[in-house]
Amino acid sequence: MTLAEQLAAGIAELGQSLSDEVQRKLLDYIGLLDKWNKVYSLTAIREPERMVSLHLLDCLAAIPHLHAPRVLDVGSGGGMPGIPLAIVDPAVEVTMLDSNQKKTSFLRQALIDLDLPRARVITDRVEAVHDEQGFGLITSRAFSDLAEFVRLTRHLLAGGGRWVAMKGVHPYEEIAQLPKDVIVKQVIPLRVPGLDAERHLIVMEVG
């Protein structure tokens, strides 16, 4: 099975419909990730076919729950979920934030190569970043535990906004450690094609 066939089969299994152009861009992104990974160590996953399931399809499973005009992807690393989100929904203003200069160098080049003009990259620690408008949705994938994620990003959340954290197994202990004024609105189990592991989205907001 080619990477294109693997991606198309996974998208169908997720019940999504993505254009040929979007699928081509997603595969171009994996090509860039694979190329840069040899020098910059952006991800521990080395095989492009595993990147399709562990990175692309994992993010695509979450993307229907990441809708907001302005989205902040904290600790974006190699661009997940920020770049797949920007490819699938180019109307969204996606900001990817990471303190690692090598990773953000890759992200900036990827935005140019993939022609994603509404996405942007910030190289900084999240606590040092300020944004007057705020973000309607703040997401992360393996950035920190939930309490730390909320604490470090609260100043960037717009009024009425929400956090959506991508997690593996149901994080009962992390949820119990959240500040008392943060409410878990939903815990959404995800099934990722080609991935035999638990995935959950934790949706939170200020109560």
C-alpha positions in Angstrom: 0.0 0.0 0.0 1.4 3.4 -1.0 1.4 6.3 1.5 -1.4 7.9 -0.6 -3.5 4.8 -0.4 -2.8 4.5 3.3 -3.9 8.1 3.9 -7.0 7.8 1.7 -8.1 4.6 3.5 -7.6 6.2 6.9 -9.6 9.3 5.9 -12.4 7.0 4.7 -12.4 5.1 7.9 -12.7 8.3 9.9 -15.7 9.2 7.8 -14.1 12.3 6.4 -14.1 13.7 2.9 -10.9 15.6 2.0 -10.1 16.8 -1.5 -7.2 15.4 -3.6 -5.3 18.7 -3.1 -5.7 18.5 0.7 -4.5 14.9 0.7 -1.5 15.8 -1.5 -0.5 18.6 0.9 -0.8 16.3 3.9 1.6 13.9 2.1 3.9 16.7 1.2 4.0 17.6 4.9 5.0 14.1 5.8 7.7 14.3 3.1 9.1 17.5 4.6 8.9 16.0 8.1 10.8 12.9 7.0 13.4 15.0 5.2 14.1 17.4 8.1 13.8 14.7 10.7 17.0 13.2 9.6 18.9 16.3 10.7 16.6 18.0 13.3 15.1 15.1 15.2 11.6 16.5 15.0 9.9 13.2 15.9 10.9 9.8 17.2 8.9 8.2 14.4 11.3 7.5 11.5 9.2 5.6 8.9 6.9 7.7 6.7 4.2 5.0 6.7 4.1 5.1 10.5 4.0 8.9 10.4 0.8 8.7 8.4 -1.0 6.8 11.1 0.8 8.1 14.2 0.8 11.7 13.1 -1.5 12.5 10.2 -4.5 10.3 11.1 -4.1 11.0 14.8 -4.4 14.7 14.1 -7.2 14.2 11.5 -9.3 12.3 14.1 -9.1 15.3 16.4 -9.5 18.1 13.8 -13.4 18.0 13.7 -13.2 19.1 17.4 -10.7 22.0 16.8 -13.0 24.6 15.3 -12.4 28.2 16.2 -11.4 31.3 14.1 -8.0 31.5 16.0 -6.3 28.4 17.3 -3.1 28.2 19.3 -1.0 25.0 19.1 1.3 25.0 22.1 4.5 23.0 22.0 3.8 22.3 18.4 7.1 20.5 17.8 7.0 19.1 14.3 3.7 20.9 13.7 1.0 18.7 15.2 -1.8 19.3 15.1 -1.2 22.8 13.8 0.0 22.0 10.3 -2.7 19.4 9.5 -5.3 21.7 10.8 -4.0 24.6 8.6 -4.1 22.3 5.6 -7.5 20.9 6.2 -9.1 24.2 7.2 -7.1 27.1 5.7 -9.7 29.7 6.9 -8.5 29.1 10.5 -5.8 31.4 11.8 -3.4 28.8 13.3 -0.5 29.9 15.5 2.1 27.3 16.3 4.3 28.0 19.4 7.5 26.2 20.4 10.6 27.3 22.3 12.9 25.0 20.3 14.6 27.1 17.5 15.3 24.1 15.3 11.7 23.0 15.4 10.3 26.4 14.6 12.8 26.8 11.7 11.3 23.7 10.3 7.7 25.0 10.9 8.4 28.3 9.2 9.9 26.6 6.1 7.0 24.1 6.0 4.5 27.0 6.0 6.3 28.4 2.9 6.6 25.1 1.1 3.0 24.1 1.8 1.6 27.6 1.0 -0.2 28.2 4.3 -0.3 32.0 4.6 -2.8 32.2 7.5 -0.6 30.1 9.8 2.2 31.6 11.8 5.0 30.4 14.1 6.3 31.9 17.4 9.6 30.8 18.9 9.3 31.4 22.7 8.2 30.0 26.0 4.4 30.1 26.2 4.4 32.1 29.5 6.4 34.9 27.7 3.9 35.2 24.9 1.1 37.9 24.9 -1.8 38.3 22.5 -4.3 41.1 23.0 -7.1 39.3 21.1 -6.6 35.9 22.7 -7.4 32.5 21.1 -10.8 30.9 21.0 -9.1 27.5 21.2 -5.8 26.4 22.6 -4.6 22.9 21.9 -1.6 20.7 22.6 -0.4 17.2 21.9 1.9 15.8 24.5 2.9 19.3 25.8 2.4 18.8 29.6 -0.1 17.5 32.1 -3.5 19.2 32.0 -3.0 21.4 35.1 0.3 22.8 33.7 -1.2 23.2 30.3 -4.0 25.3 31.7 -1.8 27.3 34.0 0.8 28.3 31.4 -1.8 29.2 28.7 -4.7 30.8 30.6 -3.5 34.3 29.8 -3.8 33.5 26.1 -7.4 32.1 26.2 -10.0 34.5 24.8 -13.2 35.0 26.8 -15.5 32.1 26.2 -12.6 30.1 24.7 -11.7 26.5 25.5 -8.7 24.2 25.8 -8.6 20.9 23.8 -5.8 18.6 24.9 -4.8 15.5 22.9 -4.1 12.7 25.2 -3.6 8.9 25.1 -5.3 6.9 27.9 -8.1 8.7 29.8 -6.1 11.0 32.2 -8.2 10.6 35.3 -5.4 11.7 37.7 -4.6 14.8 35.6 -8.2 15.8 35.5 -8.4 15.5 39.3 -5.5 18.0 39.6 -7.1 20.8 37.5 -7.8 24.1 39.1 -11.3 24.3 40.7 -12.5 26.9 38.2 -11.6 24.8 35.2 -14.5 22.6 34.0 -14.0 19.5 31.8 -16.8 19.8 29.3 -16.1 16.6 27.4 -13.8 13.7 27.2 -14.0 12.5 23.6 -12.6 9.0 22.8 -11.0 8.8 19.4 -10.3 5.8 17.2 -7.3 6.4 15.0 -7.0 4.1 11.9 -3.9 2.0 12.0 -3.2 2.8 15.7 -3.8 0.2 18.3 -3.8 2.6 21.3 -6.2 4.7 23.2 -6.7 8.4 22.3 -8.8 11.0 24.0 -9.5 14.7 23.6 -10.0 16.6 26.9 -12.2 19.7 26.3 -12.0 22.3 29.1 -13.2 25.8 29.8 -13.2 28.3 32.7 -16.4 27.8 34.8 
